[in-house]
Amino acid sequence: MPETIILLVVLGVLLFSVIVWAFSRYKKCPSDKIMVIYGKVGKNKDGTNKSAICIHGGAKFIVPVVQSYEFLDLTPLSISVDLKNALSRQNIRIDVPSRFTVGISTEAGVMQNAAERLLGLKLAEIQELAKDIIFGQLRLIIATMDIEEINTDRDKFLEAVSRNVEVELKKIGLRLINVNVTDISDESGYIVALGKEAAAKAINDAKKSVAEKERDGSIGEANAQKEQRIQVSEADSVAIQGENAAKAEIAMSNAELREKEAQAQKIAVTAEKIQAAKALEESYAAEKAAELARSEREKATLEADVIVQTEIKKRQLELEAEAEAEQIRRRAKGEADAIYARMDAEARGMQEILTKQAAGLAEVVKAAGGDPDAALRLMIADKMEDLIKVQVEAIKNIKIDKVTVWDSGANGNGKTSTAGFLSGLMKSVPPLEEMFSMAGLSLPEYLGKKKAVDADVPSLPEAETGEENA
């Protein structure tokens, strides 16, 4: 069963491929081309093989292997033929520049010629081939015609060119589409002389015709003036009679018109006065109403201006007061916030300092084994140098090198007066024990203890300070 399915699929694919291939061999011919089918294309009536089949439009199935196809382009070819020194029947050499437009013919027999002679050639090669044929036929036609025929009877010349050239072009499968001869000239000046002769003849004929017309015009003008004077005189006579009758009628009509105008003027003046009086009365009434309305409007305007201005001023004062109060509140709130922020920052800073100090003291006590006295001793020992420095700083700047002391040589306690002076000077510095007492602390015992009874310090003998020696 699977082998059958595979076989059917393969057969279907092959059948589809054959159909596609067959359709691909069905070729259509575009409108601007000729399709040439060559190969085994059949036989002629005489039994010979056909060289090709030409199709213009439509489509054809190309039998594979035995047939093939190509296209011939129907694009028109413009060929410039600059023919020089062509000999006319009068043995006068002329130049005939022209332009020919040719193309491959779609006529049945001519298409066959094109298939046999032009298939495979490029457009440039076909153009050169046609150009050679045109040159030869153009020289042949000029040799059978006079210059007058070529120059004046241009239609005859173009007809001869078209007839002869197209016959030769059909032999290779081409047809002539258009011929355009731009200008004809010769080296001897014969064509120029013919032109001058024709121009002179035309000028003389024109002058003669003008003179005859002027003569006829003068005669006609004189006759017309005579008839005009006669008819004008008759017309003047009739016109005078008509004018007099018309004047009489005009006078009667004018009299009747003036009478009617007077009556109309009277009626109009009366009506105008009546209407003017009514208009004046209505105008006074309207002015009175307008004045009353104006007074009411001005009164309302003044009241509105005063009330509006008062309300505006009142509202302005209220807004200014509210704005000032709001500024004061905002300023006070800002100052309060600033004070609160500053004090809060100071408090946080102080709290942080005290917290750090407490933590530091706790660490000192912890380092001292939990003994506060030992911790205090550690702190004092750490600050001892600073305390001694403070005491020394107190007497550091006292100059004692110029003090003179007179003494008998000894005191009751065995000290000299100078030693007593220095001892008293040092005693003037606050002792450490008193400083600790003022701070509510007790001095450690290793720094000394306060004696119960201070020893009597003998008074120094009186000394006189002499003048400083130089």
Solvent accessible surface area in square Angstrom, and as a share of the most:
residue,aa,sasa,rsa
1,M,170,0.76
2,P,87,0.55
3,E,125,0.56
4,T,71,0.41
5,I,91,0.46
6,I,109,0.55
7,L,104,0.52
8,L,111,0.55
9,V,87,0.50
10,V,70,0.40
11,L,94,0.47
12,G,38,0.36
13,V,88,0.50
14,L,102,0.51
15,L,112,0.56
16,F,137,0.57
17,S,56,0.36
18,V,86,0.49
19,I,77,0.39
20,V,75,0.43
21,W,120,0.42
22,A,35,0.27
23,F,147,0.61
24,S,57,0.37
25,R,52,0.19
26,Y,109,0.41
27,K,52,0.22
28,K,145,0.62
29,C,11,0.07
30,P,57,0.36
31,S,96,0.62
32,D,79,0.41
33,K,58,0.25
34,I,0,0.00
35,M,0,0.00
36,V,0,0.00
37,I,1,0.00
38,Y,72,0.27
39,G,45,0.43
40,K,151,0.64
41,V,17,0.10
42,G,38,0.36
43,K,128,0.54
44,N,66,0.34
45,K,216,0.91
46,D,112,0.58
47,G,45,0.43
48,T,72,0.42
49,N,111,0.57
50,K,79,0.33
51,S,63,0.41
52,A,7,0.06
53,I,46,0.23
54,C,23,0.14
55,I,31,0.16
56,H,80,0.36
57,G,27,0.26
58,G,56,0.54
59,A,35,0.27
60,K,81,0.34
61,F,83,0.35
62,I,0,0.00
63,V,60,0.35
64,P,33,0.20
65,V,151,0.87
66,V,67,0.39
67,Q,27,0.12
68,S,46,0.30
69,Y,63,0.24
70,E,69,0.31
71,F,76,0.32
72,L,7,0.04
73,D,43,0.22
74,L,31,0.16
75,T,65,0.38
76,P,79,0.49
77,L,16,0.08
78,S,56,0.36
79,I,1,0.00
80,S,54,0.35
81,V,0,0.00
82,D,76,0.39
83,L,0,0.00
84,K,111,0.47
85,N,64,0.33
86,A,1,0.00
87,L,72,0.36
88,S,3,0.02
89,R,133,0.49
90,Q,68,0.30
91,N,116,0.59
92,I,36,0.18
93,R,122,0.44
94,I,0,0.00
95,D,32,0.17
96,V,0,0.00
97,P,38,0.24
98,S,6,0.04
99,R,110,0.40
100,F,0,0.00
101,T,31,0.18
102,V,0,0.00
103,G,4,0.03
104,I,12,0.06
105,S,4,0.02
106,T,60,0.35
107,E,97,0.43
108,A,81,0.63
109,G,48,0.46
110,V,11,0.06
111,M,19,0.08
112,Q,52,0.23
113,N,41,0.21
114,A,0,0.00
115,A,8,0.06
116,E,93,0.42
117,R,126,0.46
118,L,0,0.00
119,L,50,0.25
120,G,65,0.63
121,L,73,0.36
122,K,150,0.64
123,L,67,0.33
124,A,67,0.52
125,E,85,0.38
126,I,3,0.02
127,Q,57,0.25
128,E,101,0.45
129,L,65,0.33
130,A,0,0.00
131,K,59,0.25
132,D,94,0.49
133,I,38,0.19
134,I,0,0.00
135,F,54,0.22
136,G,42,0.40
137,Q,33,0.15
138,L,1,0.00
139,R,111,0.40
140,L,99,0.49
141,I,4,0.02
142,I,0,0.00
143,A,47,0.37
144,T,79,0.46
145,M,11,0.05
146,D,32,0.17
147,I,0,0.00
148,E,57,0.25
149,E,47,0.21
150,I,0,0.00
151,N,46,0.23
152,T,104,0.61
153,D,62,0.32
154,R,72,0.26
155,D,109,0.57
156,K,97,0.41
157,F,0,0.00
158,L,47,0.23
159,E,111,0.50
160,A,14,0.11
161,V,0,0.00
162,S,38,0.25
163,R,136,0.50
164,N,46,0.24
165,V,0,0.00
166,E,46,0.21
167,V,83,0.48
168,E,46,0.21
169,L,0,0.00
170,K,72,0.31
171,K,110,0.47
172,I,21,0.11
173,G,0,0.00
174,L,0,0.00
175,R,103,0.37
176,L,15,0.07
177,I,79,0.40
178,N,82,0.42
179,V,19,0.11
180,N,80,0.41
181,V,12,0.07
182,T,89,0.52
183,D,87,0.45
184,I,9,0.05
185,S,53,0.34
186,D,19,0.10
187,E,143,0.64
188,S,85,0.55
189,G,27,0.26
190,Y,66,0.25
191,I,19,0.10
192,V,90,0.52
193,A,54,0.42
194,L,39,0.19
195,G,38,0.37
196,K,140,0.59
197,E,114,0.51
198,A,60,0.47
199,A,50,0.39
200,A,50,0.39
201,K,129,0.55
202,A,60,0.47
203,I,94,0.48
204,N,91,0.47
205,D,75,0.39
206,A,54,0.42
207,K,134,0.57
208,K,136,0.58
209,S,50,0.32
210,V,81,0.47
211,A,58,0.45
212,E,73,0.33
213,K,142,0.60
214,E,113,0.51
215,R,142,0.52
216,D,74,0.38
217,G,41,0.40
218,S,69,0.45
219,I,102,0.52
220,G,37,0.35
221,E,104,0.47
222,A,62,0.48
223,N,80,0.41
224,A,59,0.46
225,Q,84,0.37
226,K,101,0.43
227,E,82,0.37
228,Q,107,0.48
229,R,155,0.57
230,I,90,0.46
231,Q,108,0.48
232,V,72,0.42
233,S,70,0.45
234,E,110,0.49
235,A,58,0.45
236,D,73,0.38
237,S,59,0.38
238,V,105,0.60
239,A,48,0.37
240,I,101,0.51
241,Q,125,0.55
242,G,41,0.39
243,E,92,0.41
244,N,88,0.45
245,A,56,0.44
246,A,41,0.32
247,K,131,0.56
248,A,62,0.48
249,E,122,0.55
250,I,95,0.48
251,A,59,0.46
252,M,129,0.58
253,S,62,0.40
254,N,60,0.31
255,A,48,0.37
256,E,98,0.44
257,L,96,0.48
258,R,154,0.56
259,E,108,0.49
260,K,135,0.57
261,E,92,0.41
262,A,64,0.49
263,Q,104,0.46
264,A,58,0.45
265,Q,112,0.50
266,K,151,0.64
267,I,122,0.62
268,A,41,0.32
269,V,57,0.32
270,T,72,0.42
271,A,47,0.37
272,E,112,0.50
273,K,140,0.59
274,I,87,0.44
275,Q,108,0.48
276,A,60,0.47
277,A,63,0.49
278,K,108,0.46
279,A,56,0.43
280,L,94,0.47
281,E,123,0.55
282,E,119,0.53
283,S,43,0.28
284,Y,128,0.49
285,A,63,0.49
286,A,62,0.48
287,E,96,0.43
288,K,140,0.59
289,A,60,0.47
290,A,58,0.45
291,E,89,0.40
292,L,109,0.54
293,A,62,0.48
294,R,107,0.39
295,S,55,0.36
296,E,116,0.52
297,R,144,0.53
298,E,74,0.33
299,K,123,0.52
300,A,56,0.44
301,T,61,0.35
302,L,120,0.60
303,E,88,0.40
304,A,48,0.37
305,D,70,0.36
306,V,99,0.57
307,I,106,0.54
308,V,73,0.42
309,Q,116,0.51
310,T,81,0.47
311,E,98,0.44
312,I,93,0.47
313,K,133,0.56
314,K,113,0.48
315,R,128,0.47
316,Q,95,0.42
317,L,103,0.51
318,E,67,0.30
319,L,85,0.42
320,E,90,0.40
321,A,59,0.46
322,E,101,0.45
323,A,51,0.39
324,E,104,0.47
325,A,37,0.29
326,E,57,0.26
327,Q,102,0.45
328,I,92,0.47
329,R,137,0.50
330,R,165,0.60
331,R,132,0.48
332,A,52,0.41
333,K,132,0.56
334,G,38,0.36
335,E,100,0.45
336,A,55,0.43
337,D,72,0.37
338,A,55,0.43
339,I,80,0.41
340,Y,155,0.59
341,A,57,0.44
342,R,130,0.48
343,M,118,0.53
344,D,45,0.23
345,A,51,0.39
346,E,109,0.49
347,A,59,0.46
348,R,136,0.50
349,G,32,0.30
350,M,108,0.48
351,Q,121,0.54
352,E,92,0.41
353,I,91,0.46
354,L,100,0.50
355,T,73,0.43
356,K,127,0.54
357,Q,103,0.46
358,A,59,0.46
359,A,51,0.40
360,G,33,0.32
361,L,85,0.42
362,A,60,0.46
363,E,108,0.48
364,V,44,0.25
365,V,51,0.29
366,K,153,0.65
367,A,83,0.65
368,A,20,0.16
369,G,71,0.68
370,G,47,0.45
371,D,59,0.31
372,P,92,0.58
373,D,89,0.46
374,A,21,0.16
375,A,4,0.03
376,L,49,0.24
377,R,91,0.33
378,L,91,0.45
379,M,78,0.35
380,I,11,0.06
381,A,65,0.51
382,D,105,0.54
383,K,110,0.47
384,M,40,0.18
385,E,127,0.57
386,D,70,0.36
387,L,45,0.22
388,I,86,0.44
389,K,107,0.45
390,V,98,0.56
391,Q,43,0.19
392,V,79,0.45
393,E,83,0.37
394,A,68,0.53
395,I,41,0.21
396,K,113,0.48
397,N,122,0.63
398,I,85,0.43
399,K,175,0.74
400,I,79,0.40
401,D,117,0.60
402,K,130,0.55
403,V,71,0.41
404,T,60,0.35
405,V,53,0.30
406,W,129,0.45
407,D,51,0.26
408,S,111,0.72
409,G,49,0.47
410,A,68,0.52
411,N,33,0.17
412,G,85,0.82
413,N,77,0.39
414,G,63,0.60
415,K,97,0.41
416,T,72,0.42
417,S,7,0.05
418,T,76,0.44
419,A,42,0.32
420,G,13,0.12
421,F,72,0.30
422,L,74,0.37
423,S,40,0.26
424,G,39,0.38
425,L,39,0.20
426,M,105,0.47
427,K,120,0.51
428,S,81,0.52
429,V,14,0.08
430,P,72,0.46
431,P,61,0.38
432,L,36,0.18
433,E,47,0.21
434,E,90,0.40
435,M,71,0.32
436,F,22,0.09
437,S,63,0.41
438,M,153,0.68
439,A,71,0.55
440,G,67,0.64
441,L,89,0.44
442,S,92,0.59
443,L,28,0.14
444,P,16,0.10
445,E,132,0.59
446,Y,118,0.45
447,L,57,0.28
448,G,36,0.34
449,K,150,0.64
450,K,148,0.63
451,K,143,0.61
452,A,110,0.85
453,V,125,0.72
454,D,100,0.52
455,A,77,0.60
456,D,136,0.70
457,V,104,0.60
458,P,57,0.36
459,S,104,0.67
460,L,83,0.41
461,P,55,0.35
462,E,169,0.76
463,A,50,0.39
464,E,140,0.63
465,T,109,0.63
466,G,32,0.30
467,E,163,0.73
468,E,125,0.56
469,N,139,0.71
470,A,151,1.17
